[in-house]
């Protein structure tokens, strides 16, 4: 038999009147806990609250595809609480030790609220605390998922230019060796000043010439013309050199100055040197472009996360949006066309910069999902009085009218199990409100727009 003192030792019951404690004990069922015995199963109707007096009850179940484990020790409450909308137990519960517990049926909750109002208030506070803890876990999970997606995308984005730089570096080593060998051979031929000038002039002209934007057929025709020109001067085995020149858009007449001043064998060596020198220049440009791309990505990541910067600062909205688009480029380039419409004036907001990055990321990711990865993403900014308007839109199917009023509700999601927690837009709204702004949504098939208004600094100007 449960004594009043035992229940009063449980924190949520502490200090309650004896008659209320007695009423609760009369209407509760005493349970003996035994290790390994299950007292409710995942999916069972949520029909009772449990007060653990001795021992421990462990709970286990899946939330959004992840296994969650918790424990309720002596002096703690588990199960359904008054005013909860829980219909089924999300976890199973079983004892891990010997002990005792009270099971209070949910159908008596209305009477409990009347008989024990102070207890009801405490249980509501307990439920609120549970919700905060669950929300915190889910938000952390969402952040980790987002970080994982962004990290995978960035790894791919960085790997491409890094691989290009590595490939170009490997080719450059062989190219430089050919250039050195040909230069040494030309040096041994003791060219006159006019001959040297002719070689240098052709080499300089070809280095400055950009790759020809030719189609494969035009390149093939040009390659044949260059090869025919070289054969006409007795050089019958330089087809690879002809192919390299053709891809760069070189015309046969650009090579004539060499044959006007050099004999056939010297012209051959000069052509090998010029080809190697031009190729080395192109490879260096590739390496420079690749490393610049990597540097730009690293800069974008630092600015996106506001690494090494103060948490609160004046944030350039357009720059913040552009950094987010760079970070998400791996998802956008698969079939999303980005349409930008920025008002060309500074739009500065005093902000927790990394939080605004999270707002843009969530909204853009939602737009990508809504369009199934293919469509038009529209990013628009303009000044409206003392505020900046940021509009992120898409041409997806739109938000059904029956769910539009719920999209900012915590845990509301239309995605399948394991695909989303329903906290993305809730987090967006919380961040916008934290910045003293507001968010609205307009949606119809083919045109969904999330509009965020944030106060500008010096907005009185």
N, C-alpha and C positions, 0 to 999 in steps of 0.2 A: 504494500500500500504506500502510495506517494505521500510524503509529509509536506505540509505547507512550507516549511523551512527549506526543503530541497528546491522547490520551485522559486522561492524568493531569492535563492542564491544565483539563479539565472539572471544576467544583467537586465534583460528587457522586462522582467517581472519585479525587479527590485523596488521596494517601497510601496507596492500596490496594497490596497486594503485586504484584510484577511478574508472578508466575505467574497471578494472578487476572485481571489486565489482559490478559495474553496469551490466556487462555481466552476472555474476552469477545470479543476481536478475531477469534479463529478462528471463532466461531460467529455473528458479525454479518456482515451484507451491506453492503458499501460502496456508497453511492449518490452519483452526481454530480448536483448540483443545477443546474438551468437555469431562468431566469426564465419564468414562465408555465406550467411543466410541473406537472401535478397528480400527487401521490404517493399520495393516498388520497382517496376521495370520501365525502361525507356519506351515512351509511347503510351503508357497507361494513362487513364484519365487523371488529371491533376485534381485530387479530391481531398487532400489533407495537408495539415501543417504538422511538422515533427519537432519536438523539443528534446534534445539529447541531454540526459541527466548524467549518465556515466558512459564511458567508452567512446566509440567513434563510428560514424557512418561515412563511407566513401561513396562518391558519385562519379559516374563516368558516362560520356556520350559524345556524339559528334555534332559540331557546329560548323556549318559551311565547309564540310569536308575535312575538318581537323578534329582530332580527338582531344577532348577536354577532360581533365581529372580534378576533382576537388574533394575536400573532406570537411565534415562537420564534427567538432569535438564537443565534449561535455560543456554545457552552458551556452550552446549556440542553437540557432533555429535553422531548419531547412524545409524544403517542400513548398507548398503553395502558401502565399500570404494574402491577407484581406486586400481587396481592391485590385488584385492582380488579374490580368486578362488571360493568363496562361490556361490553356485547355488541356494540354497533355504534358506529362513530365518529359523534359528534353533529355534527362539523364536517368539511368538506373541507379538505385541506391542499395547498398548492402553493408553489413557490419564488418568491421575489421578486427574487433575485439569483443569480449563479453561486456555487457553494459545494460542500461535501461533507457527507455525513451517514452515520451507521451505522444500519442497520435490524436490530433484534434481535427474533427471532420469539417470540411469546407461548407457543408450545408448549414452549419451553426455560426458562420461568420457574421451574418446580420445581427444575431443575438449578441455575439461577442462585442461588436461595435457599440451596441447600446449598453450592455452590462459593464464593459471594461473600456471606456473611451480613451483613457490614458494609454493602455496597452495598444489599442488600435493606432494611436498616433505614433507610438514607438515602432510598431511594425511597418507603418507607412515609411518612416524615416529609414528603417532597415532595408525596405524594398528599394527606396531611392538610392541608397548606398550601393546595393547590388547592381542596379542599372548603371550607375556611374562606373563601377568596376568592369562590368561587361562592356560598356561603351569604350572604356580605356583600352581594354584588351583588343576589341575589334578595330579601334582606330590604329593601334600599334600594328595589328595584322595588316590593315589596309596600307599603312606606310611601308611595311616590309615588302608587300606584294608590289606596290608601285616602285619601290627602290629596286626590287629584283628585275622588273620589266625594263626600267630605265637603264640599269646596269648592263643587262643583256644587250639592249639596243646600242648603248655606248660602246660596249666591247666590240660589237659588229662594225659600228661606224669608225672606230679607231683602227680596227684590224685591217680594214680595206686600204687606207692610205699608208699604214705601217707596212703592209705586204708589198704595196706598190713601191715604197721607198727602198725596201730590202731588195726587191727584184731589180730595180734600177741601179742600185749600188753594186749588185753582183755583175750586171752587164757593163757598168761603167769601168770596172777593173779591167775587163778584157778590152774594152774600147780604148782606154788610155794606153794600154800596152801596144795596140796596133798603131795608135797615133805616135807614140814614142819611136817605135821601130821604123815607121815610114819617115818620120822627121829626121832620124839618124841617117837613113839611106839618102834622103834628099841632101842632107848636109855634106855627105861624101861626094856628091855629084858637082859640088862647087858651082852653084847657080849664079848667073849674073844678077845684077840689081834689077834689071827689067824682068827677068824670069821670076825672081823672088816676089817682086811686086805683083806680077800676074797671078801667082798662086795665092798670095795673101788677099788680093782683091776678090777673087772668086770665093775663097773661103769666107771672107767677111760678109759678102753679099748673101751667101746661102745660110749663114748663121742668123742673119737678121730676118730672113724670109720665114713667115709663119707657115705652118703646115697647110697645104691646100685643102679646102673643103670640097673634095671631089668624090663623086660616087665611084664604086668599084669598077664600073665599065670605063670611066674616064681615066682612072689610074692605070688600068690595063693598057689602054691605047697609048698613054704617055710613056709607060714603061717600054713598050715596043718601039716607040720613036727614039728614046734615049739609047736603048740597046742597039738599034740600027745605026744611030749616029756613032756610037763607040766602035762598032764593027767596021764602019767605013774608014776608021782611022787605025785599023789593024788590031783592035782590042776585042777579042772574040769571047772572052771568058769572064766578063764583068757583069753578068746578068743580075747577080745579087745587088751589086752597086746600083744598077739601073732601077731595080725595084725600090731601093731605099730612096733614091732621088725622086722617083715618080710619086711616092706617098707624100713627099714634101712639096709636090707641085713644081719641081724644077723643070725648066724647059731646056731642050737640047742646046739652043743658042747661048744659054748662060755658060756653057762649058767650052765654047769656041775659043775664048782668049787663051786657054791652056795650050791648045794645039797650035796656036799661032806663034807661040814662043818656045815650046818644048818639043823635044823629039818624043816618039811613041813611048819608049820605055820610061822616060822621065815623067811623062804625062800620066802613065799608069800609077807610078809611085805617088805623084801629087794627088791624083784622084782618091787613092786609098787613104792618104793623110787627111784630105779634105772631108771625106766621108766619115772617118773616125772622129775628127774634130767636131763636125756638125752633130754627129750622134752623141758625143760626150756633152755638148752644150744642151741638147734636148733632154738627155738623161738628168743632167743637173737641174734643169727646169722642172722635171717630174718630181725629183727629190724635194726641191723647194716647195712645190705645190702640195705634196703629200705631207711634209712636216708642218707647213702652214696650216693645213686642214686639221692636223692633230692639235697644234697650238690653239687654233680657234675653238676646237671642241673643249679643250681643257679650260680655256678662258670662259666659255659659255657655262661649263659646269660650276666653276668658282662663282660666277655672277648669279647663276640660277640658285645656288645654295647660299649665296652671300657669305662664302667662306672668307675668313680673315677680315670680315667687315663687322661694324657694330650692328647689333640686332635691329635697332630702330634707326632709320635714316630716310632721306629723301630719295624716293625711287622713281626713276624714269619709266613710266608705264610702257611706252613703246619698246624700250630696250628690254624690259622684263618679259614682254610678250615674245619678242624675237628670240631671246635666249631659250625660252620654253619651246618654241618651234624648232630650234636647233637640236635641243635635247630629244625631242620626239620625232626627229626627221626619219628615223628608221621605220616608224609606223606610218608616217605621212607619205613617204615616197613609194609605197606599195600600190597606190591607186587614189590618193587624195590630192586634189588640186587646192592649193592655198590662195585665197583671194584677199589681199591686204588693202585696207582703206584707212590710212592713218592721217589724222590732221597734223600737218607739218609744223607744230609748235610744241615747246616743252610742256609735258604734262607730268608734273612731279607730285607725288603723294608721300606724306610722312607715314612710313609703314614698317611693319615687320616683313622685310623683303622676301624671305624664304616662304612665308605664309602666302603671300600673293602668288608666288610661283606655284604653290600647291593648288590655288584656286584655278589658275589657267590650265594646269596639268589635268585636273579632274574634269573640267568642262571640255577641253579638247579631246581627252580620252573618251568621254561620253559621246561626243559628236562622231568620233571615229567608229565607235561601237554601233551607234544609231544608223550610220550609213553602211554598215557591213564592210568597212575598210575601203570603200570606193565611193567617191562623190566630191562635193565642193565644200571646203571649210572656209568660212568667211570671218575675218578678224577686222574689226572696225573700231576706231577711237575718234572721239571728238570732245571738245569742251562744251559743257552745258552750264552756263552761269558759274557757280562756285565749285562745280564738280567736273570730273572727267567721266565720260560714258565709255565703257568698254563693252563691245557687243561681240559675242562668239556665237556664230550660227552655222547651220548645216542644211543641206537639201535632202535630208533623210525623210522617212515616212511620217515624222511628227510624233507628238505625245498624245495618246488617246485621251479625250476629254474626261473620261471617268477616273483617270489616275492623276490628272494634272495637279489637283489640289493636294495630293499626297507625296509628290516627288521630293519634297524637302523634309519629310518625316523621317526620324531616325529609324534605321533598319528596314525601311521600305525599299524593295527592289523588284524588278521584273526579270532579273537574271536567274539562271538556274542555280541549283545547290553547288556551292564551291566556286561560283563565278563572281560573286559580289556580296558585300555585307549590307548594302543599303545605307552606308554612312557617307558616301562621296559627296552628295549634294547637301547633306546635313552639315558636314564639315565646311563646305564652301560657304553656306549661309552663315555659320558661326564666325568664320574669319571675316567675311564682309561686314557683319554687324559689329565685330570687334574694332574694325577700322571706321566705324560710324558711317557706313555706307548702306546701300540696299541692293537687293537683287530681284529681278523680275524675269518671267519667261513668257514669250509669245510663241505659239506653235500652231502650225497647220501643215498638212501634207506638203512636203517639199520646201518648207521654210520654218525652221525652229531657231529662235534667237534667245540666248540668255543675256540679259542686260544688267551690268554691274555699274553702279554709280558710286564714286568715292570722292570725298572732299579733297580739293587741291590745296597745296600750301599757298600762302599769300592769296587766298581766294577772295580777299576783299579788294584786290587790285582790279 
